[in-house]
Amino acid sequence: QVQLVESGGGLVQAGGSLRLSCAASGRTFTNYAMGWCRQAPGKEREFVAAISWSGSATHYADSVKGRFTISRDNAKNTVHLQMNSLKPEDTAVYYCAADRSRYGLGPRVPHEYGTWGQGTQVTVAS
């Protein structure tokens, strides 16, 4: 069973940057695609970004494309989400998640992820 622990959230002004990190332990991290999803108050959880098991492929929600970058360090069992040009509408709890299946490209819908971290709050002030 993999465990995921997020860090790096906080309060930032609009236009600022934050870097989220996710530390994984347990099952073989390198075999699984990873992703970030977010959930704002009163809204459903939504996909943000994903990276394939090898790190060779990434994809993003249209709302964050060009501003966010997902990366992974398989030697350190970590995944990062660099968030630039933050907007108030980016305010949400951000969750790190691991794919249900091995060797995937990374799901683009939250329900296809099998393991979740506890989440980290990101608040962007206008």
N, CA and C of each residue as an Amber inpcrd file, in Angstrom:
protein
   378
   0.8410000  -1.1810000   0.0000000   0.0000000   0.0000000   0.0000000
   0.8850000   1.2440000   0.0000000   0.6460000   2.1380000  -0.9720000
   1.4340000   3.3560000  -1.0250000   0.8170000   4.4040000  -0.1300000
   1.6500000   5.2330000   0.4540000   1.1920000   6.3740000   1.2320000
   1.7380000   7.6380000   0.6020000   0.9070000   8.6760000   0.5560000
   1.2710000   9.9340000  -0.0760000   1.0920000  11.0680000   0.9190000
   2.1000000  11.9280000   0.9970000   2.0480000  13.0630000   1.9150000
   2.4200000  14.3200000   1.1460000   1.4710000  15.2610000   1.0890000
   1.6940000  16.5130000   0.3710000   2.2590000  17.5760000   1.3150000
   2.9540000  18.5340000   0.7180000   3.4420000  19.6920000   1.4610000
   3.6040000  20.8470000   0.4910000   3.7730000  22.0470000   1.0390000
   4.0690000  23.1940000   0.2000000   2.9260000  24.1580000  -0.0280000
   1.7470000  23.8440000   0.4730000   0.6270000  24.7520000   0.3060000
   0.7950000  25.9950000   1.1600000  -0.1120000  26.9630000   0.9520000
  -0.0540000  28.1760000   1.7400000  -0.8600000  29.2880000   1.1260000
  -0.6160000  30.4900000   1.6260000  -1.3000000  31.6990000   1.1600000
  -0.3400000  32.4930000   0.2850000  -0.8110000  32.8960000  -0.8850000
   0.0250000  33.6490000  -1.8090000  -0.8280000  34.7050000  -2.5030000
  -0.2060000  35.7900000  -2.9070000  -0.9180000  36.8340000  -3.6490000
  -1.0960000  36.4000000  -5.1010000  -2.1280000  36.9150000  -5.7220000
  -2.3480000  36.6460000  -7.1400000  -1.1060000  37.0280000  -7.9380000
  -0.7300000  36.1670000  -8.8750000   0.4770000  36.3690000  -9.6560000
   1.6980000  35.7030000  -9.0740000   1.5850000  35.2190000  -7.8490000
   2.7070000  34.5730000  -7.1870000   2.8580000  33.1090000  -7.5540000
   3.7910000  32.4630000  -6.8700000   4.1130000  31.0640000  -7.1670000
   4.1530000  30.2280000  -5.8900000   3.8850000  28.9700000  -6.0570000
   4.0460000  27.9730000  -4.9960000   4.5260000  26.6750000  -5.6290000
   5.2330000  25.8950000  -4.8470000   5.6780000  24.5700000  -5.3120000
   5.1850000  23.5240000  -4.3320000   4.3080000  22.6780000  -4.8090000
   3.8030000  21.5850000  -3.9920000   4.6760000  20.3580000  -4.1710000
   4.8370000  19.6010000  -3.0940000   5.5880000  18.3540000  -3.1410000
   4.7420000  17.2180000  -2.5950000   4.9950000  16.0370000  -3.0940000
   4.3020000  14.8400000  -2.6400000   5.3460000  13.7480000  -2.4390000
   5.4600000  13.2750000  -1.2140000   6.3900000  12.2040000  -0.8870000
   5.6360000  10.8880000  -0.8210000   6.1340000   9.8910000  -1.5450000
   5.4790000   8.5870000  -1.6040000   6.2980000   7.5330000  -0.8790000
   5.6190000   6.6210000  -0.2200000   6.2820000   5.4910000   0.4210000
   5.4010000   4.2600000   0.2420000   5.9940000   3.1050000   0.3830000
   5.2160000   1.8730000   0.2620000   5.5480000   1.1260000  -1.0170000
   4.5660000   0.8860000  -1.8620000   4.7440000   0.0900000  -3.0710000
   5.6890000   0.8070000  -4.0350000   6.0790000   0.1250000  -5.0510000
   7.0650000   0.6380000  -5.9870000   6.5350000   1.8880000  -6.6940000
   7.0160000   3.0120000  -6.2610000   6.5420000   4.3060000  -6.7470000
   6.7790000   4.4560000  -8.2310000   7.9230000   3.9920000  -8.7090000
   8.3180000   4.2620000 -10.0820000   7.4370000   3.5670000 -11.1110000
   6.6230000   2.6000000 -10.6940000   5.7810000   1.8800000 -11.6500000
   4.4470000   2.5670000 -11.9350000   4.1700000   3.6640000 -11.2320000
   2.8370000   4.2510000 -11.2990000   2.8520000   5.6900000 -11.7690000
   1.9200000   6.0160000 -12.6520000   1.6930000   7.4120000 -12.9930000
   1.1550000   8.1370000 -11.7630000   1.4320000   9.4310000 -11.7080000
   1.0160000  10.2440000 -10.5770000   0.2710000  11.4690000 -11.0810000
  -0.5590000  12.0220000 -10.2320000  -1.2990000  13.1960000 -10.6270000
  -1.6020000  14.1140000  -9.4610000  -2.0470000  15.2990000  -9.8240000
  -2.5520000  16.2690000  -8.8600000  -3.9890000  16.6230000  -9.2470000
  -4.8350000  16.6590000  -8.2460000  -6.2080000  17.1080000  -8.4170000
  -6.4860000  18.1620000  -7.3410000  -7.5560000  18.8940000  -7.5170000
  -7.8830000  19.9210000  -6.5200000  -9.3950000  19.9830000  -6.2980000
  -9.7520000  20.4840000  -5.1460000 -11.1630000  20.6190000  -4.8170000
 -11.3910000  21.9330000  -4.0800000 -12.1880000  22.7890000  -4.6910000
 -12.5600000  24.0540000  -4.0840000 -13.8550000  23.8640000  -3.2920000
 -14.1240000  24.7290000  -2.3240000 -15.3380000  24.6030000  -1.5140000
 -16.5880000  24.5890000  -2.3820000 -17.4400000  23.6050000  -2.1390000
 -18.6930000  23.5160000  -2.8650000 -18.5850000  22.9730000  -4.2720000
 -17.3870000  22.5680000  -4.6630000 -17.1800000  22.0570000  -6.0290000
 -16.6580000  20.6310000  -5.9890000 -16.8080000  19.9370000  -7.1210000
 -16.2810000  18.5850000  -7.2210000 -14.7620000  18.6210000  -7.3950000
 -14.1450000  17.5260000  -7.0230000 -12.7070000  17.4020000  -7.2290000
 -12.4260000  17.3750000  -8.7270000 -11.3990000  18.1010000  -9.1500000
 -11.0820000  18.1720000 -10.5650000  -9.6180000  17.8660000 -10.8290000
  -9.3800000  17.3330000 -12.0090000  -8.0240000  17.0130000 -12.4510000
  -7.2360000  18.2940000 -12.6970000  -5.9530000  18.2650000 -12.3260000
  -5.0650000  19.3930000 -12.5700000  -3.9180000  18.9980000 -13.5050000
  -3.1730000  17.9630000 -13.1400000  -2.0070000  17.5800000 -13.9330000
  -1.6480000  16.1320000 -13.6420000  -0.9940000  15.4870000 -14.5950000
  -0.5490000  14.1070000 -14.4130000   0.7800000  13.9020000 -15.1150000
   1.5220000  12.9140000 -14.6330000   2.8110000  12.5650000 -15.2270000
   2.8880000  11.0470000 -15.3080000   3.3940000  10.5510000 -16.4210000
   3.4630000   9.1090000 -16.6290000   4.4410000   8.4560000 -15.6680000
   4.3910000   7.1250000 -15.5990000   5.2390000   6.3970000 -14.6660000
   6.7240000   6.6600000 -14.9170000   7.0910000   6.8590000 -16.1910000
   8.4970000   7.0970000 -16.5330000   8.8770000   8.5650000 -16.4550000
   7.8810000   9.4240000 -16.3940000   8.1570000  10.8590000 -16.4030000
   8.2610000  11.4520000 -17.7850000   8.0780000  10.6360000 -18.8260000
   8.2700000  11.1080000 -20.1930000   7.0640000  11.8380000 -20.7570000
   5.9090000  11.6820000 -20.1370000   4.6900000  12.3110000 -20.6460000
   3.9760000  13.0430000 -19.5220000   3.4790000  14.2220000 -19.8440000
   2.6930000  14.9980000 -18.8930000   1.4550000  15.5430000 -19.5850000
   0.4220000  15.8060000 -18.8280000  -0.7140000  16.5120000 -19.3730000
  -1.3980000  17.3010000 -18.2800000  -2.1380000  18.3370000 -18.7290000
  -2.6650000  19.3430000 -17.8350000  -4.1140000  19.6910000 -18.1820000
  -4.8080000  20.1410000 -17.1560000  -6.1180000  20.7360000 -17.4020000
  -5.9170000  22.0410000 -18.1610000  -6.8630000  22.3830000 -19.0080000
  -6.7410000  23.6080000 -19.7950000  -6.5950000  24.8380000 -18.9070000
  -7.2060000  24.8010000 -17.7350000  -7.2070000  25.9700000 -16.8490000
  -5.8280000  26.2670000 -16.2630000  -4.9180000  25.3010000 -16.2830000
  -3.5950000  25.5090000 -15.6870000  -2.4640000  25.3910000 -16.7070000
  -2.7990000  25.0240000 -17.9250000  -1.7790000  24.8150000 -18.9450000
  -0.9860000  26.0990000 -19.1660000   0.3400000  25.9680000 -19.1770000
   1.2020000  27.1190000 -19.3530000   1.5830000  27.8060000 -18.0630000
   0.9020000  27.4680000 -16.9710000   1.2060000  28.0870000 -15.6760000
   1.7500000  27.0670000 -14.6750000   1.2840000  25.8410000 -14.7500000
   1.6880000  24.7830000 -13.8210000   2.6030000  23.7830000 -14.5320000
   3.5230000  23.2060000 -13.7570000   4.4080000  22.1690000 -14.2890000
   4.5090000  21.0360000 -13.2910000   4.2250000  19.8330000 -13.7510000
   4.3660000  18.6530000 -12.9120000   5.6780000  17.9570000 -13.2400000
   6.3230000  17.4200000 -12.2090000   7.5770000  16.6970000 -12.4140000
   7.6810000  15.6060000 -11.3600000   8.5820000  14.6720000 -11.5880000
   8.7920000  13.6170000 -10.6000000  10.2680000  13.2860000 -10.5180000
  10.6580000  12.8310000  -9.3300000  12.0250000  12.3810000  -9.0840000
  11.9030000  10.9620000  -8.5500000  12.0690000   9.9810000  -9.4160000
  11.8740000   8.5890000  -9.0100000  12.9310000   8.1080000  -8.0220000
  14.0910000   8.7290000  -8.0320000  15.1340000   8.3520000  -7.0770000
  14.7530000   8.7530000  -5.6570000  13.9400000   9.8050000  -5.5520000
  13.5400000  10.3060000  -4.2320000  12.0720000  10.0280000  -3.9200000
  11.3940000   9.3100000  -4.8290000   9.9630000   8.9980000  -4.6380000
   9.1310000  10.2500000  -4.3740000   9.3580000  11.2600000  -5.1750000
   8.6080000  12.5000000  -4.9890000   8.0180000  12.9930000  -6.3040000
   6.9400000  13.7260000  -6.1740000   6.2890000  14.3950000  -7.2940000
   6.1090000  15.8600000  -6.8960000   6.2970000  16.7460000  -7.8510000
   6.1710000  18.1620000  -7.5660000   5.1770000  18.8120000  -8.5220000
   4.5790000  19.8990000  -8.0350000   3.7240000  20.7170000  -8.8890000
   4.1580000  22.1690000  -8.7060000   4.8270000  22.6900000  -9.7100000
   5.2390000  24.0910000  -9.6950000   4.0890000  24.9230000 -10.2430000
   3.6070000  25.8660000  -9.4430000   2.4610000  26.6800000  -9.8310000
   2.8900000  28.1370000  -9.9230000   2.8140000  28.6810000 -11.1090000
   3.1760000  30.0760000 -11.3570000   1.9550000  30.8690000 -11.7960000
   2.0740000  32.1760000 -11.7310000   0.9790000  33.0720000 -12.1570000
  -0.3460000  32.6570000 -11.5320000  -0.3200000  32.4390000 -10.2520000
  -1.5070000  31.9400000  -9.5640000  -2.6370000  32.9470000  -9.5910000
  -3.8570000  32.4100000  -9.6620000  -5.0650000  33.2170000  -9.7180000
  -5.9690000  32.8670000  -8.5270000  -6.8320000  33.7840000  -8.1280000
  -7.7520000  33.4500000  -7.0280000  -8.5630000  32.1840000  -7.2870000
  -8.8970000  31.9130000  -8.5350000  -9.6690000  30.7080000  -8.8490000
  -8.8630000  29.4170000  -8.7070000  -7.5650000  29.5340000  -8.4480000
  -6.7510000  28.3510000  -8.1540000  -6.8740000  27.9400000  -6.6940000
  -7.5400000  28.7360000  -5.8910000  -7.7160000  28.4140000  -4.4800000
  -8.4720000  27.1060000  -4.3210000  -7.8770000  26.1760000  -3.5850000
  -8.4660000  24.8460000  -3.4010000  -7.5680000  24.0240000  -2.4920000
  -8.0650000  22.8730000  -2.1000000  -7.2140000  21.8630000  -1.4900000
  -6.6480000  21.0160000  -2.6260000  -5.3400000  20.8830000  -2.6490000
  -4.6610000  20.1340000  -3.7000000  -4.2580000  18.7670000  -3.1680000
  -4.5940000  17.7500000  -3.9630000  -4.3380000  16.3670000  -3.5870000
  -3.3710000  15.7090000  -4.5620000  -2.4210000  14.9900000  -4.0300000
  -1.5580000  14.1190000  -4.8130000  -2.2260000  12.7540000  -4.9010000
  -2.0910000  12.0920000  -6.0430000  -2.7570000  10.8070000  -6.2230000
  -1.9070000   9.8810000  -7.0860000  -2.0570000   8.5850000  -6.8380000
  -1.3570000   7.5620000  -7.6080000  -2.3480000   6.7680000  -8.4460000
  -1.9440000   6.4590000  -9.6800000  -2.7830000   5.6850000 -10.5980000
  -3.1100000   4.3160000 -10.0030000  -4.2490000   3.7590000 -10.4000000
  -4.6460000   2.4260000  -9.9400000  -3.7830000   1.3470000 -10.5930000
  -3.3710000   1.5880000 -11.8420000  -2.6620000   0.5720000 -12.6150000
  -1.2210000   0.9950000 -12.8450000  -0.4050000  -0.0030000 -13.1030000
   1.0100000   0.2790000 -13.3620000   1.2430000   0.6990000 -14.7990000
   2.3250000   1.4320000 -14.9950000   2.8500000   1.7750000 -16.3130000
   1.8790000   2.5890000 -17.1670000   1.0880000   3.4220000 -16.5180000
   0.1360000   4.2390000 -17.2570000   0.6980000   5.6090000 -17.6010000
  -0.1130000   6.3510000 -18.3700000   0.2890000   7.7040000 -18.7650000
  -0.2030000   8.7460000 -17.7690000  -1.1360000   8.3310000 -16.9080000
  -1.6670000   9.2820000 -15.9350000  -3.1060000   9.6270000 -16.2370000
  -4.0330000   9.2190000 -15.3620000  -5.4650000   9.4960000 -15.6040000
  -5.7620000  10.9880000 -15.6550000  -6.8190000  11.3160000 -16.3930000
  -7.2450000  12.7170000 -16.4930000  -8.5520000  12.9530000 -15.7480000
  -9.0010000  11.9450000 -15.0180000 -10.2030000  12.0910000 -14.2020000
  -9.9080000  11.5700000 -12.8020000 -10.3910000  12.2570000 -11.7770000
 -10.0390000  11.8710000 -10.4100000 -10.4070000  10.4330000 -10.0440000
 -11.5160000   9.9210000 -10.5140000 -11.9670000   8.6110000 -10.0410000
 -11.0870000   7.4640000 -10.5420000 -10.1720000   7.7410000 -11.4560000
  -9.2700000   6.7020000 -11.9310000  -8.0070000   6.5810000 -11.0780000
  -7.8690000   7.4350000 -10.1080000  -6.7410000   7.3240000  -9.1840000
  -7.1400000   6.4290000  -8.0050000  -6.1780000   5.6560000  -7.5270000
  -6.5110000   4.6810000  -6.4890000  -6.0650000   5.0560000  -5.0930000
  -5.0800000   5.9230000  -5.0010000  -4.5300000   6.2880000  -3.6960000
  -4.3880000   7.8030000  -3.6340000  -4.7470000   8.3730000  -2.4790000
  -4.7490000   9.8270000  -2.3220000  -3.9830000  10.2430000  -1.0770000
  -3.3840000  11.4130000  -1.1600000  -2.8170000  12.0240000   0.0240000
  -3.9020000  12.7540000   0.8060000  -3.4960000  13.4120000   1.8830000
  -4.4580000  14.0840000   2.7520000  -4.8180000  15.4740000   2.2480000
  -4.0540000  15.9960000   1.3020000  -4.3370000  17.2990000   0.7300000
  -3.5740000  18.4220000   1.4020000  -3.3450000  19.4870000   0.6390000
  -2.7000000  20.6780000   1.1670000  -3.4500000  21.9020000   0.6270000
  -3.7090000  22.8570000   1.5070000  -4.5120000  24.0180000   1.1400000
  -3.6660000  25.0490000   0.3980000  -4.1990000  25.5170000  -0.7210000
  -3.6080000  26.6200000  -1.4720000  -4.6420000  27.7390000  -1.5280000
  -4.2550000  28.9090000  -1.0430000  -5.1510000  30.0620000  -1.0600000
  -4.4660000  31.2030000  -1.8000000  -5.1430000  31.7150000  -2.8230000
  -4.5950000  32.8030000  -3.6280000  -5.4450000  34.0410000  -3.3810000
  -4.8240000  35.0570000  -2.8070000  -5.5290000  36.2910000  -2.4760000
  -5.4740000  37.2580000  -3.6510000  -6.5810000  37.9420000  -3.8670000
  -6.6380000  38.8940000  -4.9870000  -6.1140000  40.2600000  -4.5770000
